[in-house]
Amino acid sequence: MTDYILKIDCPDEKGLVHKITGVLFFNNLNIERTDEFVDRENEHFFMRVAFSGSANPEKIEDGLRGILPNTANIALTEKQIKDVVILVTKEHHCLSDLLIRNQFKDLPFNILAVIGNHDVLQPLTEKFDIPFHYLPASGTDDASRLAHENQIHELLADYDFDFLVLAKFMRVLTPDFTKRYRHKTINIHHSFLPAFIGANPYRQAFNRGVKIIGATAHFVTDDLDEGPIIFQDVIRVNHTKTAVEMAAAGRDVEKIVLAKALKFVFEDRVFISGNRTIIFE
């Protein structure tokens, strides 16, 4: 008995749920949960099905192709933990949270390695018996960024990973990098996007006199901090909070937001639709 996740999106039409579940029934499979959503503005259908049994994935996909619109996107995978590589700079809060969750299997993932452009977090990482690779970055100009990213590419070639997680990796990535790992790179940004994009968002928030601060986990694209949003959360603040105090409070939000976003992604609950996400929680 094997557990599977089926994800389908296609133009909406009548009878899709019946057709899809019919294919699974015909193949003697046990449907455990279905989630559906129709984007009415674009007349587009999304469906996630968790099922189990002894399946022939190629036969199932052929059956689905025969009854779905020609442009349907079909992803059928076995339910399994995801392998990840984490990129960091100096801040420990997100990495430490993920290391503990990895140790106690609180999330369906396995950390293969951590890459840092500073070595500050190497002792922490190695306490969990996870390899840490120190790749110092010499500058922020285009040539320096490309040289540093080439080192990362060479290192990543040694790992068979599903996702990259930027756990406070404070480097702006080149278009080549984001395209190479399209829809595979997840970032935690320390503000409630689209507000306060870029550097020093807590200082920006303080100067603006905001009453809430938050964090955003999103897929990385060429547009800085503007990729499809996976999860966000906020906490309330008031005029007594300094920018430093806001940053301290925000760190707790950041690690929770990142963990929740990763759970959705690793459990195959996320569809990317343009610059939006459809998430079945």
ZISUL-V297892 format. One record per residue. PHI is phi in degrees with one decimal (none if undefined). OMEGA is omega in whole degrees, 0 to 359 (* if undefined). NEAR is the number of other ideal C-beta (glycine too) atoms within 10 Angstrom. Layout:
BEGIN
PHI/OMEGA/NEAR
PHI/OMEGA/NEAR
END
This chain:
BEGIN
none/181/6
-123.3/177/13
-94.6/182/14
-129.2/170/21
-123.6/177/18
-112.8/177/25
-121.7/181/20
-134.1/166/20
-137.1/185/21
-166.6/173/19
-57.0/183/14
-74.8/172/15
-157.4/182/11
-67.0/171/7
83.2/184/9
-64.1/181/20
-60.6/179/13
-61.7/182/9
-64.3/184/15
-66.5/180/25
-66.6/178/16
-64.5/178/13
-62.3/180/20
-68.2/177/21
-63.7/180/12
-59.9/179/11
-92.0/174/15
60.3/181/9
-107.6/184/20
-99.0/179/12
-80.9/182/15
-100.8/178/11
-162.7/173/10
-128.7/174/16
-133.1/180/15
-134.8/176/14
-152.9/175/15
-117.4/173/13
-79.0/187/15
-67.1/181/8
-65.2/182/6
-108.0/181/11
51.1/182/10
-123.7/187/17
-108.2/177/21
-128.1/179/20
-148.2/174/20
-122.4/180/23
-126.5/171/21
-100.7/180/19
-143.7/182/23
-139.8/179/14
140.9/176/14
-102.0/190/9
-113.4/169/19
-107.6/186/10
-53.9/181/13
-65.0/179/9
-65.6/180/12
-65.2/180/20
-63.3/177/15
-61.7/179/11
-63.7/179/18
-68.0/179/19
-60.6/183/13
-72.6/184/9
-119.6/181/14
-101.7/175/20
-55.4/185/12
-59.0/183/7
-91.7/182/9
-62.5/171/16
-98.2/183/11
-123.8/176/15
-128.3/180/13
-120.2/183/17
-135.6/171/11
-72.0/177/10
-70.5/183/14
-157.6/178/15
-72.3/182/14
-102.4/176/16
-93.3/185/15
-133.1/169/26
-118.5/183/21
-107.9/176/28
-110.1/185/25
-138.0/172/26
-119.4/182/17
-123.7/186/13
-74.3/190/18
-97.3/196/17
-64.0/179/17
-72.5/179/25
-61.8/183/27
-61.6/178/17
-63.0/181/19
-70.1/178/25
-62.9/179/21
-67.9/179/11
-63.7/177/17
-66.8/181/18
-61.1/185/13
-103.0/175/8
56.3/177/10
-78.5/176/13
-128.4/180/20
-79.2/180/15
-148.0/179/22
-134.4/180/16
-81.2/180/22
-81.0/184/17
-167.4/174/19
-124.4/177/26
-115.5/180/21
-128.7/174/23
-87.8/166/20
-133.0/183/14
-97.9/184/14
-57.0/186/14
-95.4/179/23
-64.9/179/16
-59.6/179/9
-61.1/182/16
-61.7/184/24
-71.4/173/12
-63.4/180/11
-99.8/179/16
58.9/177/7
-114.4/181/17
-61.5/174/16
-118.4/180/18
-113.7/180/19
-94.0/179/13
-123.0/183/16
-63.8/178/10
-108.6/187/18
-88.8/183/11
-169.5/182/10
-116.9/176/10
-71.2/185/9
-58.1/182/9
-64.0/180/9
-67.0/179/12
-64.7/179/19
-63.7/180/12
-62.8/180/13
-66.0/180/21
-67.4/176/18
-62.5/175/12
-64.2/179/15
-64.6/179/20
-57.0/181/13
-61.2/180/10
-70.3/181/15
-64.4/178/19
-61.3/180/8
-85.3/184/12
-122.5/176/15
-95.5/187/8
-110.5/176/19
-96.1/183/16
-142.1/168/19
-105.2/179/22
-118.7/178/27
-92.2/183/22
-94.8/185/28
70.2/174/23
-88.1/193/23
-90.6/175/14
-131.0/174/16
-82.0/184/12
-86.0/180/24
-78.4/176/15
-56.6/179/10
-60.2/181/14
-66.3/184/22
-66.6/178/18
-71.8/182/11
-63.5/182/14
-116.4/182/18
-60.3/180/14
64.4/178/15
-120.1/183/16
-116.8/184/21
-119.7/184/24
-120.6/170/24
-107.7/180/25
-110.6/187/27
-87.4/167/26
-166.9/179/25
-86.6/182/22
-61.8/12/19
-87.3/178/10
-75.4/170/15
57.8/176/23
-73.1/174/15
88.6/188/11
-81.2/173/11
52.8/182/14
-65.8/180/25
-70.0/173/24
-65.5/177/15
-61.0/180/16
-65.0/179/25
-62.5/181/20
-64.0/181/11
-85.5/179/10
72.0/183/9
-67.5/179/21
-109.6/171/12
-136.0/171/12
-127.6/184/24
-156.1/179/22
-142.5/184/27
-136.8/171/29
-103.0/185/27
-150.1/171/23
-74.0/183/23
-89.4/175/24
-130.5/178/19
-62.9/181/14
-84.0/186/11
-55.3/175/14
58.3/181/20
-124.4/179/15
-74.2/181/25
-54.2/184/18
-81.8/180/20
-99.2/181/25
-155.8/177/23
-140.6/172/18
-155.5/184/16
-140.4/167/17
-132.7/181/13
-88.0/174/10
-134.6/177/19
-140.1/187/8
-66.0/182/7
-78.8/183/6
-81.9/173/19
-80.7/177/11
-61.1/179/15
-66.1/179/11
-67.1/176/13
-62.3/180/20
-63.4/179/20
-63.5/178/13
-66.6/182/15
-66.0/181/23
-62.1/177/19
-65.7/179/13
-65.8/183/21
-57.1/185/25
-69.5/178/21
-70.3/179/16
-61.8/180/25
-62.0/181/28
-61.9/180/18
-67.0/178/17
-62.9/180/27
-64.4/177/25
-59.7/179/18
-60.5/183/17
-67.8/184/27
-68.1/177/20
-92.5/177/18
56.5/180/20
-103.1/189/19
-112.5/169/21
-108.9/173/22
-101.7/182/15
-127.6/187/13
65.1/177/7
-105.7/178/13
-117.7/171/11
-121.6/170/20
-111.8/186/18
-126.8/174/18
-96.1/186/19
-77.0/*/9
END
